[in-house]
Amino acid sequence: MYQQVPVEKLNRIASGNHQGVVAYLSNVTYSKIEDIVPDIYSKGEVPLLLMLDRVTDVRNFGAIARTALCSGVHAIIIPSRGSAQITGDAIKTSAGALHTIPVCRENNLKSTLDFLIESGLQVFACTEKTDKYIFDCDFTSPAVIIMGSEENGISAEYLRKATEKVKIPISGQIGSFNVSVAAGMILYETMRQRMKM
């Protein structure tokens, strides 16, 4: 995609002789979920995907990516709008994991969830609006885990699509964990269960 802008804008963006053209390159190449899921199955592996619903802090995003890679997640799914971008800070926080783990940037997470459900994945929504703890769930089947935004949690339409709503035990006066910490807990429990398979 290209956009014509006044030369003054180009002069502000680039120093030196830009010759009338400036390009922005993505830090990563995005993958397509429709290619990833069949590939996981063809390798005889049990899919584990992580969907981030409007997680906007780049450092949270980077930390989640690092944990996801260490926990055996096959791909991270993010919305094309309203989500943290893959910036230098995100890559640095991820310790380079964002250069390794596939990231799927989807226009419509609802349609993506429908595709994943049709592909045999269970949908686990991590939310405090349930009585079921992560330790009481079976994460050994093909799964996608949804983590919600730092402010509003998971969108209601995605919660309705969940096979299971799960929460992490918490005590004290603060009502929730940081999203990257919560992602680490649920992914660790998933890995623990899958190591017993």
Contacts in CASP RR format, 6 or more apart in sequence:
PFRMAT RR
TARGET T0000
AUTHOR 0000-0000-0000
METHOD contacts of the structure
MODEL  1
MYQQVPVEKLNRIASGNHQGVVAYLSNVTYSKIEDIVPDIYSKGEVPLLL
MLDRVTDVRNFGAIARTALCSGVHAIIIPSRGSAQITGDAIKTSAGALHT
IPVCRENNLKSTLDFLIESGLQVFACTEKTDKYIFDCDFTSPAVIIMGSE
ENGISAEYLRKATEKVKIPISGQIGSFNVSVAAGMILYETMRQRMKM
7 20 0 8 1.000
10 18 0 8 1.000
10 20 0 8 1.000
10 21 0 8 1.000
10 22 0 8 1.000
11 18 0 8 1.000
13 22 0 8 1.000
14 22 0 8 1.000
26 86 0 8 1.000
27 86 0 8 1.000
27 87 0 8 1.000
27 88 0 8 1.000
27 90 0 8 1.000
27 91 0 8 1.000
27 98 0 8 1.000
28 86 0 8 1.000
28 98 0 8 1.000
28 99 0 8 1.000
28 103 0 8 1.000
30 103 0 8 1.000
30 104 0 8 1.000
30 105 0 8 1.000
31 75 0 8 1.000
31 102 0 8 1.000
31 103 0 8 1.000
31 104 0 8 1.000
32 104 0 8 1.000
33 49 0 8 1.000
33 75 0 8 1.000
33 77 0 8 1.000
33 104 0 8 1.000
33 106 0 8 1.000
33 112 0 8 1.000
33 115 0 8 1.000
33 116 0 8 1.000
34 115 0 8 1.000
36 49 0 8 1.000
36 74 0 8 1.000
36 75 0 8 1.000
36 102 0 8 1.000
36 104 0 8 1.000
37 47 0 8 1.000
37 49 0 8 1.000
37 115 0 8 1.000
37 116 0 8 1.000
37 119 0 8 1.000
37 121 0 8 1.000
40 46 0 8 1.000
40 47 0 8 1.000
40 74 0 8 1.000
41 47 0 8 1.000
45 74 0 8 1.000
46 140 0 8 1.000
46 141 0 8 1.000
46 142 0 8 1.000
46 194 0 8 1.000
46 197 0 8 1.000
47 74 0 8 1.000
47 119 0 8 1.000
47 121 0 8 1.000
47 142 0 8 1.000
47 143 0 8 1.000
47 144 0 8 1.000
48 71 0 8 1.000
48 72 0 8 1.000
48 73 0 8 1.000
48 74 0 8 1.000
48 139 0 8 1.000
48 142 0 8 1.000
48 143 0 8 1.000
48 144 0 8 1.000
48 145 0 8 1.000
48 190 0 8 1.000
48 194 0 8 1.000
49 73 0 8 1.000
49 74 0 8 1.000
49 75 0 8 1.000
49 76 0 8 1.000
49 77 0 8 1.000
49 116 0 8 1.000
49 121 0 8 1.000
49 143 0 8 1.000
49 144 0 8 1.000
49 145 0 8 1.000
50 64 0 8 1.000
50 68 0 8 1.000
50 73 0 8 1.000
50 75 0 8 1.000
50 76 0 8 1.000
50 77 0 8 1.000
50 144 0 8 1.000
50 145 0 8 1.000
50 147 0 8 1.000
50 183 0 8 1.000
50 187 0 8 1.000
51 76 0 8 1.000
51 77 0 8 1.000
51 78 0 8 1.000
51 109 0 8 1.000
51 112 0 8 1.000
51 113 0 8 1.000
51 144 0 8 1.000
51 145 0 8 1.000
51 146 0 8 1.000
51 147 0 8 1.000
51 158 0 8 1.000
52 61 0 8 1.000
52 64 0 8 1.000
52 76 0 8 1.000
52 77 0 8 1.000
52 78 0 8 1.000
52 83 0 8 1.000
52 84 0 8 1.000
52 146 0 8 1.000
52 147 0 8 1.000
52 148 0 8 1.000
53 79 0 8 1.000
53 109 0 8 1.000
53 146 0 8 1.000
53 147 0 8 1.000
53 148 0 8 1.000
53 149 0 8 1.000
53 153 0 8 1.000
53 154 0 8 1.000
53 155 0 8 1.000
53 158 0 8 1.000
54 79 0 8 1.000
54 82 0 8 1.000
54 83 0 8 1.000
54 148 0 8 1.000
54 149 0 8 1.000
54 152 0 8 1.000
54 153 0 8 1.000
54 155 0 8 1.000
55 61 0 8 1.000
55 64 0 8 1.000
55 78 0 8 1.000
55 83 0 8 1.000
55 84 0 8 1.000
55 147 0 8 1.000
55 148 0 8 1.000
55 149 0 8 1.000
55 150 0 8 1.000
55 179 0 8 1.000
56 82 0 8 1.000
56 83 0 8 1.000
56 84 0 8 1.000
56 149 0 8 1.000
56 150 0 8 1.000
57 84 0 8 1.000
57 150 0 8 1.000
57 179 0 8 1.000
58 84 0 8 1.000
58 85 0 8 1.000
58 87 0 8 1.000
58 88 0 8 1.000
58 89 0 8 1.000
58 90 0 8 1.000
58 93 0 8 1.000
59 89 0 8 1.000
59 90 0 8 1.000
59 93 0 8 1.000
59 180 0 8 1.000
60 84 0 8 1.000
60 150 0 8 1.000
60 178 0 8 1.000
60 179 0 8 1.000
60 180 0 8 1.000
61 78 0 8 1.000
61 83 0 8 1.000
61 84 0 8 1.000
61 86 0 8 1.000
61 90 0 8 1.000
61 93 0 8 1.000
61 94 0 8 1.000
62 84 0 8 1.000
62 90 0 8 1.000
62 91 0 8 1.000
62 93 0 8 1.000
62 94 0 8 1.000
62 97 0 8 1.000
62 98 0 8 1.000
62 180 0 8 1.000
63 93 0 8 1.000
63 94 0 8 1.000
63 180 0 8 1.000
64 76 0 8 1.000
64 147 0 8 1.000
64 179 0 8 1.000
64 180 0 8 1.000
64 183 0 8 1.000
64 184 0 8 1.000
65 76 0 8 1.000
65 90 0 8 1.000
65 94 0 8 1.000
65 97 0 8 1.000
65 98 0 8 1.000
65 101 0 8 1.000
65 103 0 8 1.000
66 93 0 8 1.000
66 94 0 8 1.000
66 95 0 8 1.000
66 96 0 8 1.000
66 97 0 8 1.000
67 180 0 8 1.000
67 183 0 8 1.000
67 184 0 8 1.000
67 187 0 8 1.000
68 76 0 8 1.000
68 97 0 8 1.000
68 101 0 8 1.000
68 183 0 8 1.000
68 187 0 8 1.000
69 94 0 8 1.000
69 97 0 8 1.000
69 100 0 8 1.000
69 101 0 8 1.000
70 97 0 8 1.000
71 184 0 8 1.000
71 187 0 8 1.000
71 188 0 8 1.000
71 190 0 8 1.000
71 191 0 8 1.000
72 187 0 8 1.000
72 191 0 8 1.000
73 101 0 8 1.000
73 187 0 8 1.000
74 102 0 8 1.000
75 101 0 8 1.000
75 102 0 8 1.000
75 103 0 8 1.000
75 104 0 8 1.000
76 101 0 8 1.000
76 102 0 8 1.000
76 103 0 8 1.000
76 104 0 8 1.000
77 103 0 8 1.000
77 104 0 8 1.000
77 106 0 8 1.000
77 109 0 8 1.000
77 112 0 8 1.000
77 144 0 8 1.000
78 84 0 8 1.000
78 103 0 8 1.000
78 104 0 8 1.000
78 105 0 8 1.000
78 106 0 8 1.000
79 105 0 8 1.000
79 106 0 8 1.000
79 107 0 8 1.000
79 109 0 8 1.000
80 105 0 8 1.000
80 106 0 8 1.000
80 107 0 8 1.000
84 90 0 8 1.000
86 98 0 8 1.000
86 103 0 8 1.000
90 98 0 8 1.000
91 98 0 8 1.000
91 99 0 8 1.000
104 112 0 8 1.000
106 112 0 8 1.000
109 155 0 8 1.000
109 158 0 8 1.000
110 157 0 8 1.000
110 158 0 8 1.000
110 161 0 8 1.000
113 123 0 8 1.000
113 144 0 8 1.000
113 158 0 8 1.000
113 161 0 8 1.000
114 161 0 8 1.000
116 123 0 8 1.000
116 144 0 8 1.000
117 123 0 8 1.000
117 161 0 8 1.000
119 142 0 8 1.000
120 142 0 8 1.000
121 142 0 8 1.000
121 143 0 8 1.000
121 144 0 8 1.000
122 141 0 8 1.000
122 142 0 8 1.000
122 143 0 8 1.000
122 144 0 8 1.000
122 163 0 8 1.000
122 164 0 8 1.000
123 143 0 8 1.000
123 144 0 8 1.000
123 146 0 8 1.000
123 161 0 8 1.000
123 162 0 8 1.000
123 163 0 8 1.000
123 164 0 8 1.000
124 137 0 8 1.000
124 139 0 8 1.000
124 143 0 8 1.000
124 144 0 8 1.000
124 145 0 8 1.000
124 146 0 8 1.000
124 162 0 8 1.000
124 163 0 8 1.000
124 164 0 8 1.000
124 165 0 8 1.000
124 166 0 8 1.000
124 186 0 8 1.000
125 146 0 8 1.000
125 154 0 8 1.000
125 158 0 8 1.000
125 159 0 8 1.000
125 162 0 8 1.000
125 164 0 8 1.000
125 165 0 8 1.000
125 166 0 8 1.000
126 134 0 8 1.000
126 145 0 8 1.000
126 146 0 8 1.000
126 147 0 8 1.000
126 148 0 8 1.000
126 154 0 8 1.000
126 166 0 8 1.000
126 167 0 8 1.000
126 168 0 8 1.000
126 182 0 8 1.000
126 183 0 8 1.000
126 186 0 8 1.000
127 148 0 8 1.000
127 153 0 8 1.000
127 154 0 8 1.000
127 159 0 8 1.000
127 165 0 8 1.000
127 166 0 8 1.000
127 167 0 8 1.000
128 167 0 8 1.000
128 170 0 8 1.000
128 175 0 8 1.000
128 176 0 8 1.000
129 159 0 8 1.000
129 165 0 8 1.000
129 167 0 8 1.000
130 165 0 8 1.000
130 166 0 8 1.000
130 167 0 8 1.000
131 167 0 8 1.000
132 164 0 8 1.000
132 165 0 8 1.000
132 166 0 8 1.000
132 167 0 8 1.000
133 166 0 8 1.000
133 167 0 8 1.000
133 168 0 8 1.000
133 169 0 8 1.000
134 166 0 8 1.000
134 167 0 8 1.000
134 168 0 8 1.000
134 185 0 8 1.000
134 186 0 8 1.000
134 189 0 8 1.000
135 189 0 8 1.000
136 166 0 8 1.000
137 164 0 8 1.000
137 166 0 8 1.000
138 193 0 8 1.000
139 145 0 8 1.000
139 189 0 8 1.000
139 190 0 8 1.000
139 193 0 8 1.000
139 194 0 8 1.000
140 193 0 8 1.000
140 194 0 8 1.000
140 196 0 8 1.000
140 197 0 8 1.000
143 190 0 8 1.000
145 183 0 8 1.000
145 186 0 8 1.000
145 187 0 8 1.000
145 190 0 8 1.000
146 154 0 8 1.000
146 158 0 8 1.000
146 162 0 8 1.000
147 154 0 8 1.000
147 179 0 8 1.000
147 182 0 8 1.000
147 183 0 8 1.000
147 186 0 8 1.000
148 154 0 8 1.000
148 155 0 8 1.000
148 179 0 8 1.000
149 179 0 8 1.000
150 178 0 8 1.000
150 179 0 8 1.000
159 165 0 8 1.000
166 186 0 8 1.000
168 177 0 8 1.000
168 182 0 8 1.000
168 185 0 8 1.000
168 186 0 8 1.000
170 176 0 8 1.000
170 177 0 8 1.000
176 182 0 8 1.000
177 185 0 8 1.000
END
